[in-house]
Amino acid sequence: MTPVAILFLALSTAIVWGGLIASALFLGRRPEIPEYPRGGDEPLGAENSGRPEGRES
């Protein structure tokens, strides 16, 4: 492998593992938000569908 390829391999590995470690640390400090904003706990699009919940068609 060329030195440029090794450099990009090391850089991409550091970015991927760094993001994984950063996200694990963030989730360790703040595992879950204490409360959702108003309407934030409804299924996506349920407020605009006009159908009763649980019906697909």
mmCIF file of the N, C-alpha and C atoms, coordinates in Angstrom:
data_MODEL
# 
_entry.id   MODEL 
# 
loop_
_atom_site.group_PDB 
_atom_site.id 
_atom_site.type_symbol 
_atom_site.label_atom_id 
_atom_site.label_alt_id 
_atom_site.label_comp_id 
_atom_site.label_asym_id 
_atom_site.label_entity_id 
_atom_site.label_seq_id 
_atom_site.pdbx_PDB_ins_code 
_atom_site.Cartn_x 
_atom_site.Cartn_y 
_atom_site.Cartn_z 
_atom_site.occupancy 
_atom_site.B_iso_or_equiv 
_atom_site.pdbx_formal_charge 
_atom_site.auth_seq_id 
_atom_site.auth_comp_id 
_atom_site.auth_asym_id 
_atom_site.auth_atom_id 
_atom_site.pdbx_PDB_model_num 
ATOM 1   N N  . MET A 1 1  ? 0.852   -1.188 0.000  1.00 0.00 ? 1  MET A N  1 
ATOM 2   C CA . MET A 1 1  ? 0.000   0.000  0.000  1.00 0.00 ? 1  MET A CA 1 
ATOM 3   C C  . MET A 1 1  ? 0.889   1.240  0.000  1.00 0.00 ? 1  MET A C  1 
ATOM 4   N N  . THR A 1 2  ? 0.399   2.253  -0.640 1.00 0.00 ? 2  THR A N  1 
ATOM 5   C CA . THR A 1 2  ? 1.157   3.496  -0.708 1.00 0.00 ? 2  THR A CA 1 
ATOM 6   C C  . THR A 1 2  ? 0.993   4.268  0.597  1.00 0.00 ? 2  THR A C  1 
ATOM 7   N N  . PRO A 1 3  ? 1.904   5.174  0.875  1.00 0.00 ? 3  PRO A N  1 
ATOM 8   C CA . PRO A 1 3  ? 1.784   5.974  2.098  1.00 0.00 ? 3  PRO A CA 1 
ATOM 9   C C  . PRO A 1 3  ? 0.490   6.791  2.163  1.00 0.00 ? 3  PRO A C  1 
ATOM 10  N N  . VAL A 1 4  ? 0.010   7.253  1.021  1.00 0.00 ? 4  VAL A N  1 
ATOM 11  C CA . VAL A 1 4  ? -1.244  8.018  1.006  1.00 0.00 ? 4  VAL A CA 1 
ATOM 12  C C  . VAL A 1 4  ? -2.413  7.114  1.395  1.00 0.00 ? 4  VAL A C  1 
ATOM 13  N N  . ALA A 1 5  ? -2.415  5.881  0.898  1.00 0.00 ? 5  ALA A N  1 
ATOM 14  C CA . ALA A 1 5  ? -3.480  4.938  1.242  1.00 0.00 ? 5  ALA A CA 1 
ATOM 15  C C  . ALA A 1 5  ? -3.454  4.613  2.731  1.00 0.00 ? 5  ALA A C  1 
ATOM 16  N N  . ILE A 1 6  ? -2.277  4.431  3.284  1.00 0.00 ? 6  ILE A N  1 
ATOM 17  C CA . ILE A 1 6  ? -2.152  4.153  4.716  1.00 0.00 ? 6  ILE A CA 1 
ATOM 18  C C  . ILE A 1 6  ? -2.621  5.348  5.531  1.00 0.00 ? 6  ILE A C  1 
ATOM 19  N N  . LEU A 1 7  ? -2.291  6.542  5.084  1.00 0.00 ? 7  LEU A N  1 
ATOM 20  C CA . LEU A 1 7  ? -2.734  7.753  5.777  1.00 0.00 ? 7  LEU A CA 1 
ATOM 21  C C  . LEU A 1 7  ? -4.258  7.848  5.789  1.00 0.00 ? 7  LEU A C  1 
ATOM 22  N N  . PHE A 1 8  ? -4.885  7.621  4.644  1.00 0.00 ? 8  PHE A N  1 
ATOM 23  C CA . PHE A 1 8  ? -6.349  7.692  4.581  1.00 0.00 ? 8  PHE A CA 1 
ATOM 24  C C  . PHE A 1 8  ? -7.001  6.561  5.369  1.00 0.00 ? 8  PHE A C  1 
ATOM 25  N N  . LEU A 1 9  ? -6.388  5.395  5.395  1.00 0.00 ? 9  LEU A N  1 
ATOM 26  C CA . LEU A 1 9  ? -6.898  4.291  6.200  1.00 0.00 ? 9  LEU A CA 1 
ATOM 27  C C  . LEU A 1 9  ? -6.864  4.660  7.678  1.00 0.00 ? 9  LEU A C  1 
ATOM 28  N N  . ALA A 1 10 ? -5.747  5.210  8.133  1.00 0.00 ? 10 ALA A N  1 
ATOM 29  C CA . ALA A 1 10 ? -5.630  5.616  9.534  1.00 0.00 ? 10 ALA A CA 1 
ATOM 30  C C  . ALA A 1 10 ? -6.604  6.744  9.861  1.00 0.00 ? 10 ALA A C  1 
ATOM 31  N N  . LEU A 1 11 ? -6.758  7.689  8.961  1.00 0.00 ? 11 LEU A N  1 
ATOM 32  C CA . LEU A 1 11 ? -7.668  8.807  9.185  1.00 0.00 ? 11 LEU A CA 1 
ATOM 33  C C  . LEU A 1 11 ? -9.117  8.334  9.262  1.00 0.00 ? 11 LEU A C  1 
ATOM 34  N N  . SER A 1 12 ? -9.528  7.484  8.340  1.00 0.00 ? 12 SER A N  1 
ATOM 35  C CA . SER A 1 12 ? -10.911 7.007  8.363  1.00 0.00 ? 12 SER A CA 1 
ATOM 36  C C  . SER A 1 12 ? -11.176 6.124  9.577  1.00 0.00 ? 12 SER A C  1 
ATOM 37  N N  . THR A 1 13 ? -10.201 5.323  9.973  1.00 0.00 ? 13 THR A N  1 
ATOM 38  C CA . THR A 1 13 ? -10.355 4.498  11.171 1.00 0.00 ? 13 THR A CA 1 
ATOM 39  C C  . THR A 1 13 ? -10.493 5.371  12.406 1.00 0.00 ? 13 THR A C  1 
ATOM 40  N N  . ALA A 1 14 ? -9.693  6.414  12.502 1.00 0.00 ? 14 ALA A N  1 
ATOM 41  C CA . ALA A 1 14 ? -9.779  7.319  13.649 1.00 0.00 ? 14 ALA A CA 1 
ATOM 42  C C  . ALA A 1 14 ? -11.121 8.039  13.687 1.00 0.00 ? 14 ALA A C  1 
ATOM 43  N N  . ILE A 1 15 ? -11.639 8.431  12.542 1.00 0.00 ? 15 ILE A N  1 
ATOM 44  C CA . ILE A 1 15 ? -12.937 9.113  12.502 1.00 0.00 ? 15 ILE A CA 1 
ATOM 45  C C  . ILE A 1 15 ? -14.054 8.173  12.938 1.00 0.00 ? 15 ILE A C  1 
ATOM 46  N N  . VAL A 1 16 ? -14.055 6.944  12.423 1.00 0.00 ? 16 VAL A N  1 
ATOM 47  C CA . VAL A 1 16 ? -15.118 5.992  12.763 1.00 0.00 ? 16 VAL A CA 1 
ATOM 48  C C  . VAL A 1 16 ? -15.058 5.620  14.240 1.00 0.00 ? 16 VAL A C  1 
ATOM 49  N N  . TRP A 1 17 ? -13.894 5.209  14.723 1.00 0.00 ? 17 TRP A N  1 
ATOM 50  C CA . TRP A 1 17 ? -13.785 4.814  16.132 1.00 0.00 ? 17 TRP A CA 1 
ATOM 51  C C  . TRP A 1 17 ? -13.942 6.012  17.058 1.00 0.00 ? 17 TRP A C  1 
ATOM 52  N N  . GLY A 1 18 ? -13.478 7.170  16.646 1.00 0.00 ? 18 GLY A N  1 
ATOM 53  C CA . GLY A 1 18 ? -13.666 8.374  17.458 1.00 0.00 ? 18 GLY A CA 1 
ATOM 54  C C  . GLY A 1 18 ? -15.132 8.726  17.603 1.00 0.00 ? 18 GLY A C  1 
ATOM 55  N N  . GLY A 1 19 ? -15.890 8.595  16.521 1.00 0.00 ? 19 GLY A N  1 
ATOM 56  C CA . GLY A 1 19 ? -17.329 8.842  16.592 1.00 0.00 ? 19 GLY A CA 1 
ATOM 57  C C  . GLY A 1 19 ? -18.032 7.833  17.468 1.00 0.00 ? 19 GLY A C  1 
ATOM 58  N N  . LEU A 1 20 ? -17.617 6.579  17.387 1.00 0.00 ? 20 LEU A N  1 
ATOM 59  C CA . LEU A 1 20 ? -18.211 5.539  18.230 1.00 0.00 ? 20 LEU A CA 1 
ATOM 60  C C  . LEU A 1 20 ? -17.942 5.813  19.706 1.00 0.00 ? 20 LEU A C  1 
ATOM 61  N N  . ILE A 1 21 ? -16.721 6.150  20.031 1.00 0.00 ? 21 ILE A N  1 
ATOM 62  C CA . ILE A 1 21 ? -16.370 6.442  21.425 1.00 0.00 ? 21 ILE A CA 1 
ATOM 63  C C  . ILE A 1 21 ? -17.085 7.695  21.910 1.00 0.00 ? 21 ILE A C  1 
ATOM 64  N N  . ALA A 1 22 ? -17.128 8.735  21.080 1.00 0.00 ? 22 ALA A N  1 
ATOM 65  C CA . ALA A 1 22 ? -17.812 9.972  21.474 1.00 0.00 ? 22 ALA A CA 1 
ATOM 66  C C  . ALA A 1 22 ? -19.296 9.734  21.701 1.00 0.00 ? 22 ALA A C  1 
ATOM 67  N N  . SER A 1 23 ? -19.935 8.948  20.843 1.00 0.00 ? 23 SER A N  1 
ATOM 68  C CA . SER A 1 23 ? -21.362 8.687  21.028 1.00 0.00 ? 23 SER A CA 1 
ATOM 69  C C  . SER A 1 23 ? -21.612 7.821  22.253 1.00 0.00 ? 23 SER A C  1 
ATOM 70  N N  . ALA A 1 24 ? -20.735 6.872  22.546 1.00 0.00 ? 24 ALA A N  1 
ATOM 71  C CA . ALA A 1 24 ? -20.887 6.052  23.749 1.00 0.00 ? 24 ALA A CA 1 
ATOM 72  C C  . ALA A 1 24 ? -20.733 6.909  25.004 1.00 0.00 ? 24 ALA A C  1 
ATOM 73  N N  . LEU A 1 25 ? -19.781 7.834  24.990 1.00 0.00 ? 25 LEU A N  1 
ATOM 74  C CA . LEU A 1 25 ? -19.616 8.729  26.141 1.00 0.00 ? 25 LEU A CA 1 
ATOM 75  C C  . LEU A 1 25 ? -20.823 9.640  26.304 1.00 0.00 ? 25 LEU A C  1 
ATOM 76  N N  . PHE A 1 26 ? -21.336 10.168 25.206 1.00 0.00 ? 26 PHE A N  1 
ATOM 77  C CA . PHE A 1 26 ? -22.502 11.043 25.267 1.00 0.00 ? 26 PHE A CA 1 
ATOM 78  C C  . PHE A 1 26 ? -23.712 10.299 25.816 1.00 0.00 ? 26 PHE A C  1 
ATOM 79  N N  . LEU A 1 27 ? -23.950 9.086  25.312 1.00 0.00 ? 27 LEU A N  1 
ATOM 80  C CA . LEU A 1 27 ? -25.089 8.305  25.795 1.00 0.00 ? 27 LEU A CA 1 
ATOM 81  C C  . LEU A 1 27 ? -24.899 7.863  27.242 1.00 0.00 ? 27 LEU A C  1 
ATOM 82  N N  . GLY A 1 28 ? -23.668 7.693  27.671 1.00 0.00 ? 28 GLY A N  1 
ATOM 83  C CA . GLY A 1 28 ? -23.402 7.349  29.065 1.00 0.00 ? 28 GLY A CA 1 
ATOM 84  C C  . GLY A 1 28 ? -23.720 8.497  30.000 1.00 0.00 ? 28 GLY A C  1 
ATOM 85  N N  . ARG A 1 29 ? -23.492 9.704  29.549 1.00 0.00 ? 29 ARG A N  1 
ATOM 86  C CA . ARG A 1 29 ? -23.768 10.882 30.381 1.00 0.00 ? 29 ARG A CA 1 
ATOM 87  C C  . ARG A 1 29 ? -25.229 11.279 30.347 1.00 0.00 ? 29 ARG A C  1 
ATOM 88  N N  . ARG A 1 30 ? -25.864 11.156 29.208 1.00 0.00 ? 30 ARG A N  1 
ATOM 89  C CA . ARG A 1 30 ? -27.277 11.530 29.042 1.00 0.00 ? 30 ARG A CA 1 
ATOM 90  C C  . ARG A 1 30 ? -28.006 10.387 28.341 1.00 0.00 ? 30 ARG A C  1 
ATOM 91  N N  . PRO A 1 31 ? -28.373 9.338  29.085 1.00 0.00 ? 31 PRO A N  1 
ATOM 92  C CA . PRO A 1 31 ? -28.934 8.159  28.431 1.00 0.00 ? 31 PRO A CA 1 
ATOM 93  C C  . PRO A 1 31 ? -30.300 8.369  27.791 1.00 0.00 ? 31 PRO A C  1 
ATOM 94  N N  . GLU A 1 32 ? -31.124 9.239  28.353 1.00 0.00 ? 32 GLU A N  1 
ATOM 95  C CA . GLU A 1 32 ? -32.461 9.437  27.812 1.00 0.00 ? 32 GLU A CA 1 
ATOM 96  C C  . GLU A 1 32 ? -32.926 10.839 28.180 1.00 0.00 ? 32 GLU A C  1 
ATOM 97  N N  . ILE A 1 33 ? -33.642 11.482 27.275 1.00 0.00 ? 33 ILE A N  1 
ATOM 98  C CA . ILE A 1 33 ? -34.136 12.807 27.613 1.00 0.00 ? 33 ILE A CA 1 
ATOM 99  C C  . ILE A 1 33 ? -35.260 12.670 28.637 1.00 0.00 ? 33 ILE A C  1 
ATOM 100 N N  . PRO A 1 34 ? -35.319 13.580 29.617 1.00 0.00 ? 34 PRO A N  1 
ATOM 101 C CA . PRO A 1 34 ? -36.304 13.432 30.695 1.00 0.00 ? 34 PRO A CA 1 
ATOM 102 C C  . PRO A 1 34 ? -37.748 13.584 30.236 1.00 0.00 ? 34 PRO A C  1 
ATOM 103 N N  . GLU A 1 35 ? -38.004 14.471 29.289 1.00 0.00 ? 35 GLU A N  1 
ATOM 104 C CA . GLU A 1 35 ? -39.370 14.595 28.788 1.00 0.00 ? 35 GLU A CA 1 
ATOM 105 C C  . GLU A 1 35 ? -39.335 15.091 27.352 1.00 0.00 ? 35 GLU A C  1 
ATOM 106 N N  . TYR A 1 36 ? -40.285 14.619 26.583 1.00 0.00 ? 36 TYR A N  1 
ATOM 107 C CA . TYR A 1 36 ? -40.374 15.006 25.180 1.00 0.00 ? 36 TYR A CA 1 
ATOM 108 C C  . TYR A 1 36 ? -41.130 16.321 25.052 1.00 0.00 ? 36 TYR A C  1 
ATOM 109 N N  . PRO A 1 37 ? -40.889 17.068 23.977 1.00 0.00 ? 37 PRO A N  1 
ATOM 110 C CA . PRO A 1 37 ? -41.702 18.249 23.727 1.00 0.00 ? 37 PRO A CA 1 
ATOM 111 C C  . PRO A 1 37 ? -43.154 17.839 23.470 1.00 0.00 ? 37 PRO A C  1 
ATOM 112 N N  . ARG A 1 38 ? -44.053 18.774 23.599 1.00 0.00 ? 38 ARG A N  1 
ATOM 113 C CA . ARG A 1 38 ? -45.466 18.475 23.411 1.00 0.00 ? 38 ARG A CA 1 
ATOM 114 C C  . ARG A 1 38 ? -45.703 17.855 22.038 1.00 0.00 ? 38 ARG A C  1 
ATOM 115 N N  . GLY A 1 39 ? -46.338 16.698 22.013 1.00 0.00 ? 39 GLY A N  1 
ATOM 116 C CA . GLY A 1 39 ? -46.590 15.988 20.767 1.00 0.00 ? 39 GLY A CA 1 
ATOM 117 C C  . GLY A 1 39 ? -45.413 15.171 20.280 1.00 0.00 ? 39 GLY A C  1 
ATOM 118 N N  . GLY A 1 40 ? -44.315 15.165 21.003 1.00 0.00 ? 40 GLY A N  1 
ATOM 119 C CA . GLY A 1 40 ? -43.123 14.466 20.549 1.00 0.00 ? 40 GLY A CA 1 
ATOM 120 C C  . GLY A 1 40 ? -43.143 12.972 20.752 1.00 0.00 ? 40 GLY A C  1 
ATOM 121 N N  . ASP A 1 41 ? -44.105 12.455 21.525 1.00 0.00 ? 41 ASP A N  1 
ATOM 122 C CA . ASP A 1 41 ? -44.134 11.020 21.778 1.00 0.00 ? 41 ASP A CA 1 
ATOM 123 C C  . ASP A 1 41 ? -45.122 10.288 20.875 1.00 0.00 ? 41 ASP A C  1 
ATOM 124 N N  . GLU A 1 42 ? -45.757 10.994 19.942 1.00 0.00 ? 42 GLU A N  1 
ATOM 125 C CA . GLU A 1 42 ? -46.681 10.363 19.007 1.00 0.00 ? 42 GLU A CA 1 
ATOM 126 C C  . GLU A 1 42 ? -45.894 9.734  17.862 1.00 0.00 ? 42 GLU A C  1 
ATOM 127 N N  . PRO A 1 43 ? -46.446 8.686  17.254 1.00 0.00 ? 43 PRO A N  1 
ATOM 128 C CA . PRO A 1 43 ? -45.769 8.105  16.088 1.00 0.00 ? 43 PRO A CA 1 
ATOM 129 C C  . PRO A 1 43 ? -45.645 9.142  14.969 1.00 0.00 ? 43 PRO A C  1 
ATOM 130 N N  . LEU A 1 44 ? -44.622 9.010  14.178 1.00 0.00 ? 44 LEU A N  1 
ATOM 131 C CA . LEU A 1 44 ? -44.350 9.962  13.112 1.00 0.00 ? 44 LEU A CA 1 
ATOM 132 C C  . LEU A 1 44 ? -45.518 10.027 12.141 1.00 0.00 ? 44 LEU A C  1 
ATOM 133 N N  . GLY A 1 45 ? -46.074 11.201 11.955 1.00 0.00 ? 45 GLY A N  1 
ATOM 134 C CA . GLY A 1 45 ? -47.149 11.418 11.013 1.00 0.00 ? 45 GLY A CA 1 
ATOM 135 C C  . GLY A 1 45 ? -48.529 11.103 11.542 1.00 0.00 ? 45 GLY A C  1 
ATOM 136 N N  . ALA A 1 46 ? -48.665 10.659 12.786 1.00 0.00 ? 46 ALA A N  1 
ATOM 137 C CA . ALA A 1 46 ? -49.977 10.280 13.320 1.00 0.00 ? 46 ALA A CA 1 
ATOM 138 C C  . ALA A 1 46 ? -50.897 11.485 13.447 1.00 0.00 ? 46 ALA A C  1 
ATOM 139 N N  . GLU A 1 47 ? -50.333 12.652 13.712 1.00 0.00 ? 47 GLU A N  1 
ATOM 140 C CA . GLU A 1 47 ? -51.171 13.834 13.894 1.00 0.00 ? 47 GLU A CA 1 
ATOM 141 C C  . GLU A 1 47 ? -51.730 14.356 12.579 1.00 0.00 ? 47 GLU A C  1 
ATOM 142 N N  . ASN A 1 48 ? -51.156 13.957 11.459 1.00 0.00 ? 48 ASN A N  1 
ATOM 143 C CA . ASN A 1 48 ? -51.601 14.466 10.163 1.00 0.00 ? 48 ASN A CA 1 
ATOM 144 C C  . ASN A 1 48 ? -52.297 13.423 9.302  1.00 0.00 ? 48 ASN A C  1 
ATOM 145 N N  . SER A 1 49 ? -52.406 12.199 9.757  1.00 0.00 ? 49 SER A N  1 
ATOM 146 C CA . SER A 1 49 ? -52.908 11.143 8.876  1.00 0.00 ? 49 SER A CA 1 
ATOM 147 C C  . SER A 1 49 ? -54.419 11.161 8.727  1.00 0.00 ? 49 SER A C  1 
ATOM 148 N N  . GLY A 1 50 ? -55.161 11.587 9.747  1.00 0.00 ? 50 GLY A N  1 
ATOM 149 C CA . GLY A 1 50 ? -56.608 11.589 9.681  1.00 0.00 ? 50 GLY A CA 1 
ATOM 150 C C  . GLY A 1 50 ? -57.222 10.219 9.876  1.00 0.00 ? 50 GLY A C  1 
ATOM 151 N N  . ARG A 1 51 ? -56.395 9.220  10.158 1.00 0.00 ? 51 ARG A N  1 
ATOM 152 C CA . ARG A 1 51 ? -56.885 7.864  10.384 1.00 0.00 ? 51 ARG A CA 1 
ATOM 153 C C  . ARG A 1 51 ? -56.733 7.513  11.853 1.00 0.00 ? 51 ARG A C  1 
ATOM 154 N N  . PRO A 1 52 ? -57.570 6.611  12.360 1.00 0.00 ? 52 PRO A N  1 
ATOM 155 C CA . PRO A 1 52 ? -57.367 6.154  13.733 1.00 0.00 ? 52 PRO A CA 1 
ATOM 156 C C  . PRO A 1 52 ? -56.031 5.432  13.851 1.00 0.00 ? 52 PRO A C  1 
ATOM 157 N N  . GLU A 1 53 ? -55.444 5.488  15.048 1.00 0.00 ? 53 GLU A N  1 
ATOM 158 C CA . GLU A 1 53 ? -54.154 4.840  15.249 1.00 0.00 ? 53 GLU A CA 1 
ATOM 159 C C  . GLU A 1 53 ? -54.282 3.338  15.074 1.00 0.00 ? 53 GLU A C  1 
ATOM 160 N N  . GLY A 1 54 ? -53.266 2.711  14.496 1.00 0.00 ? 54 GLY A N  1 
ATOM 161 C CA . GLY A 1 54 ? -53.257 1.278  14.321 1.00 0.00 ? 54 GLY A CA 1 
ATOM 162 C C  . GLY A 1 54 ? -53.778 0.810  12.979 1.00 0.00 ? 54 GLY A C  1 
ATOM 163 N N  . ARG A 1 55 ? -54.356 1.693  12.187 1.00 0.00 ? 55 ARG A N  1 
ATOM 164 C CA . ARG A 1 55 ? -54.877 1.309  10.868 1.00 0.00 ? 55 ARG A CA 1 
ATOM 165 C C  . ARG A 1 55 ? -53.877 1.725  9.806  1.00 0.00 ? 55 ARG A C  1 
ATOM 166 N N  . GLU A 1 56 ? -53.519 0.804  8.959  1.00 0.00 ? 56 GLU A N  1 
ATOM 167 C CA . GLU A 1 56 ? -52.540 1.080  7.907  1.00 0.00 ? 56 GLU A CA 1 
ATOM 168 C C  . GLU A 1 56 ? -53.189 1.588  6.631  1.00 0.00 ? 56 GLU A C  1 
ATOM 169 N N  . SER A 1 57 ? -54.408 1.129  6.326  1.00 0.00 ? 57 SER A N  1 
ATOM 170 C CA . SER A 1 57 ? -55.016 1.551  5.063  1.00 0.00 ? 57 SER A CA 1 
ATOM 171 C C  . SER A 1 57 ? -56.428 2.029  5.264  1.00 0.00 ? 57 SER A C  1 
# 
